[in-house]
């Protein structure tokens, strides 16, 4: 979510208490820089070496994340863990923050941990917002697939019903791309990456 920050769109001097965007180096930021740049807004992501800031969150977005997080936590086996809005290092120039993800428990390194390696992630889920539509539909799925993340969910809002619709994708390891395996209305039920059943009408 949010607008991408680059050298052409940096803010001017902080004369009235406004946030001043950091000036990127010529080659762009790296994944490690997210932990070093001072005073970044919460939930800043790195996409292709550029910082992506988060826009105000809608009620629908918040409740979808909560619904998925609780649904996954209630059924996740002991060797897996569920994370909410936690960054994943895909490569040197990409460190996105999925809305919800599932990773192996062995990825845990301590309470000061700020990111996960893509090799430990089994599922990344994104709730699409108006300003993140292109990233969530095209950019992020492609990058997660290229990094080898086996499963990807895209959550959209049914404008007529106001309920989430979940598009479920699975990785084809031969092509490093996702194939659509199901579109779920009202109830999400799948066996991958584990047995999952979530009542999507409970979003409210």
C-alpha positions in Angstrom: 0.0 0.0 0.0 1.1 3.6 -0.4 3.1 5.7 -2.8 6.6 4.9 -3.9 9.4 7.2 -2.8 12.3 8.0 -5.1 14.8 10.7 -5.8 12.3 12.7 -7.9 9.6 12.8 -5.2 11.5 13.4 -2.0 10.1 16.0 0.4 11.8 19.3 1.1 13.3 20.4 4.4 11.3 19.7 7.5 10.3 23.2 8.3 6.8 22.5 9.7 7.2 19.1 11.3 6.3 17.2 8.2 8.1 13.9 7.4 11.1 14.3 5.2 11.7 11.3 2.9 15.3 10.0 2.9 17.3 10.6 -0.2 18.2 7.3 -1.9 21.7 6.4 -3.0 22.2 6.3 -6.8 21.7 2.5 -6.9 18.6 2.6 -4.7 18.0 1.2 -1.3 18.8 -2.4 -0.2 16.9 -4.8 2.0 19.3 -4.1 4.9 18.6 -0.4 4.7 15.1 -0.7 6.1 16.6 -1.5 9.5 19.1 1.4 9.2 17.1 4.4 7.8 16.0 6.5 10.8 12.3 7.5 11.4 10.7 5.5 8.6 6.9 5.4 8.8 5.5 2.1 10.0 5.1 -0.6 7.4 7.5 0.9 4.9 8.3 -1.7 2.2 11.1 -2.0 -0.4 10.2 -2.7 -4.0 12.9 -2.6 -6.7 15.1 -0.5 -4.5 12.4 2.2 -3.8 10.7 2.8 -0.5 6.9 2.3 -0.5 4.9 4.0 2.2 1.6 2.9 3.5 -1.6 4.9 3.0 -4.4 5.1 5.6 -5.9 1.7 6.1 -9.6 1.1 5.4 -11.9 -0.8 7.8 -12.4 -3.5 5.1 -8.6 -4.0 4.8 -8.1 -4.1 8.6 -10.9 -6.7 9.1 -9.8 -8.9 6.3 -6.3 -9.1 7.7 -7.7 -9.9 11.1 -10.0 -12.6 9.7 -7.2 -14.3 7.8 -4.8 -14.1 10.7 -7.2 -15.7 13.1 -8.4 -18.3 10.6 -4.9 -19.4 9.9 -3.7 -19.3 13.5 -6.6 -21.5 14.5 -5.6 -24.3 12.2 -1.8 -23.9 11.7 0.2 -27.0 12.7 2.9 -26.6 15.3 5.8 -26.5 12.8 4.3 -23.4 11.2 3.7 -19.8 12.4 1.5 -17.0 11.2 2.7 -13.4 10.8 0.8 -10.2 10.3 2.4 -7.3 8.4 5.9 -8.6 8.6 8.6 -8.0 5.9 10.1 -10.8 3.8 13.5 -10.4 2.1 13.1 -11.7 -1.5 16.4 -10.4 -2.7 18.8 -7.4 -2.2 16.4 -4.8 -3.6 13.0 -6.3 -2.5 11.6 -6.5 1.0 7.8 -6.4 0.8 5.5 -6.7 3.7 2.6 -9.1 3.0 -0.6 -8.4 5.0 -0.5 -12.0 6.3 1.9 -14.8 5.8 2.7 -18.4 7.0 6.3 -19.5 7.6 8.1 -22.4 9.1 8.6 -22.1 12.8 12.4 -22.5 12.3 12.5 -19.1 10.7 12.1 -17.5 14.2 15.4 -16.1 15.4 14.4 -14.0 18.4 12.1 -11.2 19.6 14.3 -8.5 17.8 13.8 -10.1 14.4 12.5 -7.7 11.8 12.2 -9.9 8.6 11.9 -13.4 7.3 13.8 -15.1 4.4 11.7 -16.1 1.4 12.9 -19.7 1.8 10.9 -20.0 5.0 7.7 -18.6 3.7 4.9 -21.0 2.6 2.1 -18.5 2.0 1.9 -14.8 1.4 -1.5 -13.0 1.4 -2.3 -9.5 0.2 -5.6 -7.6 0.7 -5.9 -5.3 -2.3 -6.5 -1.6 -1.8 -7.2 1.0 -4.4 -3.7 2.5 -4.3 -2.0 -0.9 -4.2 -4.0 -2.7 -6.9 -1.2 -3.0 -9.5 1.4 -4.1 -6.9 -0.9 -6.7 -5.3 -2.2 -8.0 -8.6 1.0 -8.0 -10.6 4.2 -6.9 -9.0 4.2 -8.7 -5.7 2.8 -12.1 -7.0 5.5 -12.1 -9.6 8.2 -11.4 -7.1 7.0 -13.9 -4.5 6.8 -16.5 -7.3 10.3 -15.8 -8.5 11.5 -16.1 -4.9 10.0 -19.6 -4.7 7.1 -18.9 -2.2 4.7 -21.8 -2.8 1.4 -20.2 -2.2 -0.1 -16.7 -2.7 -3.6 -15.4 -1.9 -5.0 -12.2 -3.3 -8.1 -10.8 -1.5 -10.4 -8.4 -3.2 -13.7 -6.8 -2.1 -16.9 -7.8 -3.7 -18.3 -4.3 -4.3 -21.9 -5.6 -4.3 -21.8 -7.6 -1.1 -19.0 -5.9 0.7 -17.4 -9.3 1.4 -13.9 -10.6 0.6 -13.2 -12.7 -2.4 -10.1 -14.8 -2.1 -8.1 -15.8 -5.2 -5.8 -18.7 -4.4 -2.6 -19.4 -6.3 0.0 -22.2 -6.3 3.5 -22.0 -7.6 4.6 -23.9 -10.7 8.3 -24.6 -9.8 9.2 -25.2 -13.4 8.1 -21.8 -14.6 8.5 -19.9 -11.3 5.0 -18.5 -11.8 1.6 -18.8 -10.1 -1.4 -20.7 -11.4 -4.9 -19.9 -10.1 -6.3 -22.9 -8.2 -9.6 -21.4 -6.9 -11.7 -18.4 -6.3 -13.6 -18.4 -3.0 -16.8 -16.5 -2.1 -18.4 -16.7 1.4 -16.2 -19.6 2.5 -12.5 -20.3 1.9 -11.7 -24.0 2.0 -8.3 -25.4 0.9 -5.8 -28.1 1.8 -2.7 -26.1 1.0 -0.4 -25.3 2.7 -2.5 -27.1 5.3 -6.2 -27.8 5.9 -7.9 -24.3 6.1 -11.5 -23.3 6.3 -12.5 -19.6 6.9 -16.0 -18.1 6.9 -15.5 -15.1 4.8 -18.9 -13.7 5.7 -17.5 -13.2 9.3 -15.4 -10.3 8.1 -17.9 -8.0 9.9 
